[in-house]
Structures are given as C-alpha cells and as structure tokens.
C-alpha cells in the first residue's frame, strides 16, 4: 500500500514537489545554491529593516501585537516575538514595502521569492528550534519551488501577482521541511495552500498600500498550511493539475519545464538583487536616465522634453500618469515618470527619494508629469527601456538599457551591494547601524553552523 501511495504521489505535480522538498539532503544542494540563498537572505533582511517604517507596516504590526499570542518568532526590526504566522506576515510586509527585495524575472513573469520564503522559513525555524543547516536547506528548497513555478508559468499573464500565488507554495515547502513533515503531509500542505492562493496586480496598479501585503498573505498562509498539515488536515492531491486546480483556475503551467533538472539546477541563483527601491519595471529607465544625466551633466533647466519608450508589460505596471494621491510612496514606486524625473533632477533614486515629502516636492512633480510615455507594442514582455532627453545644450540625447541592473546579464558590483546594505542599515523603526549590521552579516555568513535558530536574532533585533 505504501508503494502504491508513493507511486500515486509521484504522478502528481504537488507530489513530485513534495518528494523533492522532503528527500533532498543538505549535502546534495550545490554550493552556489546555498551561497545564493545566504546572499539573498542578507539583502532581504536589510531591506526589511529599512521597510519596517514604511506606511502601513507599523499599523499591521500593531494590530497583530494587540491580538497577542504565543511568542514564537522574532518580529525583525520591531523586536519581540509573535506567533510564527504573525511574525511571517509582518516581516514579509517589511521586506516587500520598499520594493527593494530581490526578483527573478523571466519572459513569463517575475517572482520575489525571498520576501515570502525567508520570513516563513525564519519564523518556523525559530519556532521549531531548527539548526542552521536545517534552516538553510529549507530556505533553498522553498525558493526553488517558487522560482520553478514562476519560470514554468505559461502566457498569457492573467494579472495574478506571481510572487503571491507561487510564493505561498514556497513558504509552505520551507515550513513543511522545518516541521519535518513527510512527503504525504507536505503534499497536503500544498493542497491546503490552494484554498488560500490569491493576490492580483491590481493593488500595484491602483497605487495602494495593499500591494505591500500581497507577499505577507502568502508567507502567513504558507506557514499556516504546513501547520495544519502537521495536525493531520488533508487536502486535494492534485492541487495544480486537478479539474478545479491551480493550472485550470489561476495560471497555466508547463510541468515539463517545472521539473527540468530538478535537484540539479536551482533557478533562484539567477535572482536579481535590486539596485533601486521601486518596481523593477522602472529600473532600466532609471539606468538610462542616469546615464544621460550624469554622462552629459544634464541640468534640469536644460531639459525641454523627455520621452521614455517601454513595452506593454512594463506600461501596465508603471506607465500610468503620475498622481501621488493618498499613498505617495506607492505611487512613486510604480511610476516610470517619477523614476525618470528623479534620475534627471536628483541623479539618483534612493530610499530617501520615495519618502512622502520627497515624492510630493512640486518641482519633481512638474518634471514627472512632463515625461512622455510611449508604448512599443513590438516589445511584448521586455523590461528594456529607451529614454530620450531634449537638451538646450546637448540637443537630443538617447540611451537604451535592455537588462535590469542586478540581473545575471547586468550584475551589481560588490560596492553596489555594500552601498545598499549601508543605506538600509540607517533606515527603519530601529536602524541596524554599523555594529548590529556587521553582526547580522556575520550570522548569515555562517548560518549553517548555528545550533539553534531561536538564538539567531539575539543581539540584533531590538
């Protein structure tokens, strides 16, 4: 009977994923995959510390703190402990709030796996008193599940927020691994996650604070799914390919692509670490505008016209007219007009530039609204952008940037990464500063040596 059940499990998408999550040994994970996950974890923790002060995060944290509960897992920048599900929710919101977290992009869409999986994995690792090796293996496998699902997504893109609808399964995978669930219960965790899968791109397009909680819902639900499965709750075995499963009701996927080189290749290694705190769809336009502004010493008074040409995919997310509205920070993060104007006027786009006062500066608002957005239907899902600046001193200047900075095609330098960590360490409700920042770096660097992850944030969290 056990052999028959194992064979039946292997015949389903969720069963094969569950088997991969449960049976992969730490020793069999390539060094590059382990190192990439540590690098992403440090980046995610840094941006989460900075994002802890972003609008909406404190309010959500206060709500969950008021509800109280068993103190299981650290709320990173705020300190103190909450139940694992609640800590995963708040920490994920902090990580996603500034849109500064890592992203794996393909022509079929993009996923921010670490801002979902890391909060879930750390929360459960603390709760379970897991070792550093157990935590790191769970983190790698959770990110592997998310990035594989995202890369195997089939076009057309239906408007779901891929980070959330795929992230929930990565969070469930990491939590199941840390809870030491067997393959059958891990498969049930995926089935339970199906009933909680949600989040569309509409919060991004409406410039609302709800966007920064899309990853939080996935992190929370992934942990909850694994905890329920651990208690014996059963769920559909064909969560993905069933008649009313994920592929039929949410987004079609290619199972062959999903399982290609499973256990040998880890696609999260190609995750881009962001250079700017905004939607990645803005980043090539920012790079192009900075290249022109810095390279030609373009002063705002020289500018007579600005154009940015983008693909339909990019336009859908960041091409709307710049109107700060009630949530200026989100509006700035999802505006190619603001991004280009900031690059020209301030010659940067930093965390300081997405604070409400900076966004509401009438000078930058005037320049942003003058940026003409052109949609090139031939570009499809390309993230590339072309910026043209008409200058009184230099005539017509033009620059095209095809690849997002931080991507495998355009990697960040070591100085870029160090600069980002230093910037983030000075932000948030309880800035890390130099000493705690260095301690965090050291803990991540040797996390596999940790005996008990419940002690990981000792001396770091407030």
C-alpha positions in Angstrom: 0.0 0.0 0.0 2.8 2.4 0.9 4.5 1.8 -2.5 1.2 2.4 -4.3 0.7 5.7 -2.4 4.2 6.8 -3.2 3.7 6.0 -6.9 0.4 7.9 -7.0 2.1 10.9 -5.3 4.9 10.9 -7.9 2.3 11.1 -10.6 1.1 14.5 -9.5 2.8 17.9 -9.6 2.4 18.6 -5.9 3.5 15.0 -5.1 6.7 15.4 -7.0 7.4 18.8 -5.5 6.7 17.4 -2.0 9.1 14.5 -2.6 11.8 16.9 -3.7 11.3 19.1 -0.6 11.4 16.1 1.8 14.2 14.0 0.4 16.8 16.5 -0.8 19.8 16.3 1.6 21.7 19.4 2.6 24.9 17.7 1.3 23.3 17.4 -2.2 22.5 21.1 -2.6 25.1 22.8 -4.8 27.3 25.3 -3.0 26.2 28.0 -5.5 22.6 27.5 -4.4 23.5 27.7 -0.7 25.6 30.8 -1.2 22.9 32.5 -3.3 20.3 31.9 -0.7 22.6 33.4 2.0 23.3 36.4 -0.2 19.5 36.9 -0.9 18.7 36.5 2.8 21.1 39.2 3.8 19.7 41.5 1.2 16.1 40.7 2.2 16.8 41.3 5.9 18.5 44.6 5.1 15.6 45.9 3.0 13.1 44.6 5.6 14.8 46.7 8.3 14.6 49.7 6.1 11.0 48.9 5.1 9.8 48.5 8.7 9.0 52.2 8.8 7.1 52.3 5.5 3.5 53.4 5.6 1.1 50.6 6.6 3.7 48.3 8.2 3.5 49.6 11.7 -0.3 49.7 11.6 -0.3 46.0 10.7 2.3 45.1 13.3 0.3 47.0 16.0 -2.8 45.1 15.0 -1.2 41.7 15.3 0.7 42.7 18.5 -2.6 43.7 20.1 -4.0 40.3 19.3 -1.0 38.8 21.1 -0.4 35.1 21.1 2.4 32.6 21.8 5.8 34.3 21.5 7.4 32.0 18.9 9.2 34.1 16.3 11.0 37.4 16.1 9.5 40.5 14.5 12.7 41.6 12.9 13.1 45.4 13.1 10.5 45.9 15.9 11.8 43.2 18.3 9.7 41.0 20.5 8.1 37.8 19.4 4.7 36.8 18.0 3.2 33.5 16.8 5.1 32.2 13.7 2.3 33.0 11.3 2.0 36.6 12.5 5.8 37.2 12.5 6.0 35.8 9.0 3.2 38.3 7.9 4.8 41.4 9.4 8.4 40.5 8.3 7.2 39.8 4.8 5.4 43.2 4.7 8.6 44.9 5.8 10.6 43.1 3.2 8.2 44.0 0.4 7.3 47.5 1.4 10.1 49.4 -0.4 10.0 47.2 -3.5 13.7 46.8 -2.9 13.7 43.0 -2.5 15.3 40.5 -4.9 13.4 39.4 -8.0 13.7 36.6 -10.5 12.5 37.7 -13.9 11.6 35.7 -17.0 9.7 36.5 -20.1 6.7 34.7 -18.5 6.6 37.0 -15.4 8.6 37.6 -12.3 8.7 36.5 -8.7 10.1 37.9 -5.5 10.6 34.6 -3.8 12.8 35.6 -0.8 10.4 38.2 0.6 7.9 35.4 1.1 10.0 32.3 1.8 12.6 33.9 4.1 10.1 35.3 6.6 8.2 32.0 6.7 11.4 29.9 7.0 12.9 32.1 9.7 9.7 32.2 11.7 9.2 28.4 11.6 13.0 27.7 12.2 12.7 29.8 15.4 9.5 28.0 16.5 11.0 24.6 15.8 14.4 25.3 17.3 15.9 24.2 14.0 19.6 24.1 13.3 21.2 26.5 10.8 21.7 23.7 8.3 18.0 22.7 8.5 17.0 26.4 8.1 19.3 26.9 5.1 18.2 23.8 3.3 14.5 24.8 3.8 15.2 28.3 2.5 16.9 26.9 -0.6 14.1 24.4 -1.3 11.4 27.0 -0.7 13.0 29.4 -3.1 13.5 26.6 -5.6 9.8 25.8 -5.6 8.7 29.5 -6.1 11.2 30.2 -8.9 10.4 27.0 -10.7 6.7 27.6 -10.6 7.2 31.1 -11.8 9.5 30.1 -14.7 7.1 27.4 -15.7 4.2 29.8 -15.9 2.6 29.9 -19.4 1.5 33.0 -21.2 -0.7 34.9 -21.4 -0.2 36.5 -18.0 -3.7 36.7 -16.4 -3.0 39.5 -14.0 -2.3 37.5 -10.9 0.6 38.6 -8.7 3.0 35.8 -9.3 5.0 36.5 -6.1 2.0 35.7 -4.0 0.3 32.9 -6.0 3.6 31.0 -6.3 5.2 32.3 -3.1 2.6 30.6 -0.9 3.8 27.2 -2.1 7.5 28.0 -1.4 6.6 29.2 2.1 4.6 26.0 2.6 7.5 24.0 1.4 10.1 25.7 3.6 7.7 25.4 6.7 7.0 21.7 5.9 10.7 20.9 5.7 11.4 22.6 9.0 8.5 20.9 10.7 9.9 17.6 9.4 6.7 16.6 7.6 6.8 13.5 5.4 6.1 13.7 1.7 2.4 12.9 2.1 1.8 15.7 4.6 3.9 18.1 2.6 1.7 17.3 -0.4 -1.4 18.0 1.8 0.2 21.4 2.8 0.3 22.3 -0.9 -3.3 21.3 -1.2 -4.3 23.4 1.7 -2.3 26.3 0.2 -4.5 26.1 -2.9 -7.5 27.2 -0.8 -5.6 30.3 0.2 -4.0 31.3 -3.0 -4.7 34.9 -4.0 -3.5 38.4 -4.9 -3.6 40.2 -8.2 -1.6 43.0 -9.7 -4.5 45.5 -9.1 -3.1 46.8 -5.8 0.1 47.8 -7.7 -1.8 49.4 -10.5 -4.1 51.3 -8.0 -1.1 52.6 -6.0 -2.5 51.3 -2.8 -0.8 50.1 0.4 -2.4 46.7 0.0 0.3 45.8 -2.5 3.0 45.5 0.1 0.8 42.9 2.0 0.4 40.6 -1.0 3.6 38.8 -0.1 2.6 38.8 3.5 -0.6 36.9 2.9 1.4 34.2 1.1 4.0 33.9 3.8 1.3 33.7 6.5 -0.8 31.2 4.5 2.2 29.0 3.6 3.1 28.6 7.3 -0.5 28.0 8.3 -0.9 25.4 5.6 2.1 23.4 6.8 1.0 23.7 10.5 -2.5 22.4 9.5 -1.0 19.5 7.5 1.2 18.7 10.5 -2.0 18.3 12.6 -3.4 15.8 10.0 -5.6 18.1 7.9 -5.9 16.5 4.4 -6.3 18.3 1.1 -6.6 17.6 -2.7 -3.6 15.7 -4.1 -3.9 17.3 -7.5 -3.6 20.9 -6.3 -2.1 22.1 -9.6 -3.5 19.9 -12.4 -6.9 19.0 -10.9 -10.1 19.9 -12.7 -10.5 23.0 -10.4 -6.8 23.2 -9.5 -4.3 25.9 -9.9 -3.4 25.5 -13.5 -7.0 25.5 -14.7 -8.3 28.3 -12.5 -5.3 30.6 -11.9 -2.4 30.4 -14.4 -1.5 27.6 -16.8 1.9 26.0 -16.2 4.3 23.7 -18.0 5.0 20.7 -15.9 7.9 19.6 -18.0 9.6 23.0 -17.5 8.8 22.9 -13.8 10.7 19.7 -13.3 13.6 20.2 -15.7 16.9 19.4 -13.9 15.1 19.1 -10.6 17.6 18.6 -7.8 20.5 19.6 -10.1 19.8 23.2 -11.1 18.4 25.8 -8.7 17.0 28.7 -10.7 16.8 31.1 -7.7 20.6 31.5 -8.2 19.7 33.9 -11.0 17.6 36.1 -8.8 18.4 39.8 -9.3 19.3 41.9 -6.2 17.7 45.3 -6.8 19.6 48.5 -7.3 16.7 50.8 -6.7 13.7 50.8 -4.2 11.0 50.7 -6.8 9.2 48.3 -9.1 11.8 46.5 -11.3 9.9 47.6 -14.4 11.3 51.1 -13.7 14.9 50.1 -13.4 16.1 50.1 -17.0 14.5 53.5 -17.4 16.3 54.8 -14.3 19.6 53.4 -15.6 19.1 55.0 -19.0 18.2 58.4 -17.5 21.1 58.4 -15.0 23.5 57.5 -17.8 22.4 60.6 -19.8 22.1 63.0 -16.8 25.5 62.1 -15.3 27.3 61.4 -18.6 26.3 64.7 -20.1 25.9 66.8 -17.0 22.3 67.5 -17.9 20.8 70.1 -15.6 17.0 70.3 -15.1 17.0 73.7 -16.7 18.5 72.3 -19.9 15.6 69.9 -20.4 13.0 70.8 -22.9 11.4 67.4 -23.3 11.7 63.8 -22.0 10.4 60.6 -23.5 10.6 57.0 -22.3 9.6 54.1 -24.5 8.6 50.8 -22.8 6.8 47.6 -23.5 3.1 46.9 -22.9 4.1 44.7 -19.9 6.0 47.5 -18.3 3.4 50.0 -19.2 0.7 48.0 -17.4 2.6 48.2 -14.2 4.3 51.6 -14.2 3.1 53.6 -17.2 0.1 55.3 -15.7 0.2 59.1 -15.3 2.0 60.2 -12.1 -0.5 61.1 -9.5 0.7 60.8 -5.9 -2.8 60.6 -4.4 -3.3 59.3 -0.9 -0.3 56.9 -1.0 2.6 58.9 -2.5 5.3 56.3 -1.8 3.5 53.5 -3.6 2.7 55.9 -6.5 6.4 56.8 -6.8 7.5 53.2 -6.7 5.1 52.3 -9.6 5.7 55.3 -11.8 8.2 55.4 -14.7 7.5 59.1 -15.0 8.6 59.7 -11.4 11.6 57.4 -11.8 12.9 59.2 -14.8 12.3 62.6 -13.4 14.1 61.7 -10.1 17.1 60.3 -12.0 17.3 63.6 -14.0 16.6 66.0 -11.2 18.4 64.3 -8.3 20.7 61.9 -10.2 19.7 59.0 -8.0 16.7 57.0 -6.8 17.3 56.1 -3.1 15.1 55.2 -0.1 15.1 59.0 0.7 13.5 59.7 -2.7 10.4 57.6 -2.1 9.6 59.2 1.2 6.3 61.2 1.1 7.9 64.6 1.4 10.3 63.9 -1.5 7.6 62.5 -3.7 5.3 65.4 -3.1 8.0 68.0 -4.0 6.2 70.2 -6.6 9.4 70.6 -8.6 9.8 66.9 -9.3 6.1 66.5 -9.7 6.1 69.0 -12.6 9.0 67.3 -14.3 7.5 63.8 -13.8 4.2 64.8 -15.4 6.1 66.2 -18.4 7.7 62.8 -19.2 6.0 61.4 -22.2 5.4 57.6 -22.1 5.5 55.7 -25.4 4.4 52.1 -25.6 6.1 50.0 -28.2 3.8 47.0 -28.9 6.6 45.1 -30.5 8.5 44.8 -27.2 6.0 42.4 -25.6 7.2 41.5 -22.1 10.6 43.1 -22.4 11.7 45.1 -19.4 14.0 47.2 -21.5 13.5 51.0 -21.8 14.7 53.8 -24.1 15.0 57.3 -22.6 15.3 60.4 -24.8 16.1 63.9 -23.4 15.9 67.0 -25.5 18.5 69.4 -24.0 19.2 73.0 -24.8 23.0 72.4 -24.5 23.3 69.0 -26.0 20.4 68.5 -28.4 18.7 65.1 -28.5 20.2 62.6 -26.1 19.2 58.9 -26.2 20.0 55.8 -24.2 18.6 52.3 -24.3 19.0 49.8 -21.4 17.8 46.3 -22.0 18.6 44.4 -18.8 17.6 45.2 -15.3 20.6 46.1 -13.2 21.3 43.3 -10.7 20.2 40.6 -13.2 22.6 37.9 -14.4 23.0 39.9 -17.6 23.9 43.1 -15.6 25.1 42.1 -12.2 25.8 44.6 -9.4 29.3 45.2 -8.2 30.5 44.3 -4.7 30.5 48.1 -4.0 26.9 48.4 -5.2 25.8 45.7 -2.7 27.8 47.1 0.2 26.4 50.6 -0.5 22.8 49.1 -0.5 23.4 47.4 2.9 24.8 50.6 4.4 21.9 52.6 3.1 19.3 50.2 4.5 21.1 49.9 7.9 20.4 53.6 8.5 16.7 53.3 7.9 13.6 51.7 9.6 11.9 51.9 13.0 15.1 50.7 14.7 18.1 51.3 12.4 20.7 48.5 12.5 23.6 50.8 12.4 27.2 49.6 11.9 27.6 47.2 14.9 24.3 45.3 14.6 24.6 45.4 10.8 28.0 43.7 10.9 26.7 41.1 13.4 23.8 40.3 11.0 26.2 39.9 8.1 28.4 37.5 10.2 25.3 35.5 11.3 24.1 35.0 7.8 27.6 34.2 6.5 27.9 31.2 8.9 24.3 30.4 9.4 24.8 26.7 8.6 26.9 26.5 11.9 24.0 27.7 14.1 22.9 25.1 16.7 19.5 26.7 17.3 17.9 29.3 15.1 15.8 30.5 18.1 19.0 32.4 19.0 19.7 33.9 15.6 18.4 37.4 16.3 20.0 37.7 19.8 21.8 41.0 19.9 20.4 42.1 16.5 16.6 42.6 17.0 15.6 45.5 19.2 
